[in-house]
Amino acid sequence: MNIVKTLARTASVSIALALTASIAYAEDFSKGSKAKEFGLNEAVQSTFSAKVVDLLCEVAGDCTDNCGNGTRQLGLVRDADNRLISVLKNAQFQFNGPAEDLLLYCNKKVDVDGIMIGDPEEHNTQFYMVQFIKEEGAADWNKANQWTKKWKERNPEVAEGKGPWFRRDPRVVKQIEAKGHFGLGKEADIKFAKENQ
């Protein structure tokens, strides 16, 4: 029963995010933005005020203390139009999510600066890459780059190894050992390596 509830909630979150993120915004949120666009296609500078929320709580009513303490995807409810914004990335170049940066502001009003990615008219959805954040009324911006620092604190035994973090992350290594690189088992990995030498 728990699996069914989890799948239902996940589906409802996915549908709701698609609906709430899909809008051709009338207001220009690029004014005053200092965010870098990084040459990404369909990236637009975007700065605005919002409330940091737990997405699962916001959409499905499944709420926990302190926005899940870093175990959940967080988002923003923008003040200007009450839109739920899916935040999928922080300012770091690695594959880093925004939860560590947003969690400090759980259920608080903030100002954010970053880039909105995706053409809402063509793809019917957008997501946000937060680069700077500050609590509402604060004078100084904070860089959204906390993920690597927090990851090293959680994984001191592999924090200083060679290569990108995801090659050393115990969770990733465990998953690869169990399911292979493609999630299809080690036999599929061996077959692929033979066919692509």
SVG drawing of the C-alpha trace seen along z (x, -y; Angstrom):
<svg xmlns="http://www.w3.org/2000/svg" viewBox="-2 -46 45 57">
<polyline fill="none" stroke="black" stroke-width="0.4" points="0.0,0.0 2.8,-2.4 4.4,-1.8 1.0,-2.6 0.7,-5.8 4.3,-6.9 3.7,-6.2 0.5,-8.2 2.1,-11.1 5.0,-11.1 2.7,-11.1 0.6,-13.9 3.8,-16.0 5.0,-15.4 1.7,-16.4 1.3,-19.4 4.8,-20.6 4.2,-20.4 1.0,-22.4 2.3,-25.0 5.6,-25.5 4.0,-25.9 3.3,-29.5 4.5,-32.2 5.2,-34.8 3.9,-38.3 6.2,-40.0 9.9,-40.5 11.9,-39.0 15.3,-39.6 15.5,-43.3 18.3,-43.7 19.5,-40.1 23.3,-39.5 23.0,-35.7 25.2,-34.1 23.5,-32.4 26.4,-30.0 25.5,-29.9 22.6,-27.5 19.8,-27.3 16.6,-28.9 18.1,-30.4 16.8,-33.7 18.1,-35.7 15.4,-35.8 15.3,-37.4 12.3,-37.6 11.0,-37.2 9.4,-33.9 8.8,-31.5 10.9,-28.4 8.7,-25.3 8.8,-21.5 7.4,-20.5 5.7,-17.3 4.1,-19.2 3.0,-22.0 1.5,-19.8 0.3,-16.7 0.0,-17.8 2.6,-15.3 4.5,-17.6 7.5,-16.9 9.5,-19.0 12.0,-21.4 11.2,-20.6 12.4,-17.0 15.9,-18.0 17.5,-17.7 15.7,-14.5 13.2,-16.2 13.1,-18.4 12.5,-22.0 11.0,-24.8 9.8,-28.4 6.3,-30.0 6.9,-33.3 5.3,-36.4 4.5,-38.2 2.1,-35.5 1.9,-32.8 3.4,-30.3 5.2,-27.2 8.7,-27.2 10.6,-23.9 14.3,-24.5 16.5,-21.8 20.0,-23.2 22.3,-25.3 25.1,-27.5 27.8,-24.9 29.1,-23.3 28.9,-19.7 25.7,-17.8 24.5,-19.5 20.9,-20.1 19.6,-23.1 18.3,-21.5 21.3,-22.3 21.0,-26.0 17.3,-26.3 16.9,-24.2 18.4,-27.1 15.4,-29.1 12.6,-26.4 9.2,-28.2 10.8,-31.6 10.5,-34.5 13.7,-35.0 15.0,-36.9 16.6,-34.7 18.7,-35.4 19.4,-32.8 18.2,-31.6 14.9,-30.2 15.6,-27.4 13.1,-26.3 10.8,-28.0 7.3,-27.7 5.7,-28.1 7.6,-25.3 8.0,-22.9 5.2,-23.9 7.5,-23.8 10.5,-25.6 12.8,-25.0 15.0,-27.3 18.7,-27.3 19.3,-29.4 22.7,-31.1 22.2,-33.7 19.8,-33.7 19.2,-35.9 16.5,-36.1 13.9,-38.8 15.2,-42.1 18.8,-41.0 21.5,-43.2 24.0,-40.6 23.5,-37.8 24.7,-34.3 26.1,-32.1 24.1,-29.0 27.1,-26.7 26.6,-24.7 26.1,-21.3 29.8,-20.2 30.6,-21.4 27.7,-19.5 28.5,-16.4 32.1,-16.4 30.8,-16.7 28.5,-13.6 31.2,-11.6 34.6,-12.4 36.0,-8.9 35.8,-9.7 35.7,-13.5 39.3,-14.0 39.5,-11.4 40.2,-11.9 37.5,-12.5 34.0,-14.0 32.1,-13.4 29.5,-11.1 32.3,-8.5 33.0,-8.3 29.6,-8.8 28.8,-5.6 25.2,-5.7 26.1,-5.8 28.8,-3.1 26.3,-0.9 23.7,-1.3 26.1,-0.6 27.4,2.5 23.8,3.8 22.3,2.8 25.2,1.9 25.9,-1.4 22.7,-1.3 20.5,0.1 20.1,3.3 22.6,5.5 26.3,6.1 25.8,8.4 24.5,5.5 27.6,3.5 29.9,6.3 27.9,6.7 28.0,2.9 31.8,2.8 32.4,5.7 30.3,4.2 31.8,0.7 35.6,1.3"/>
</svg>
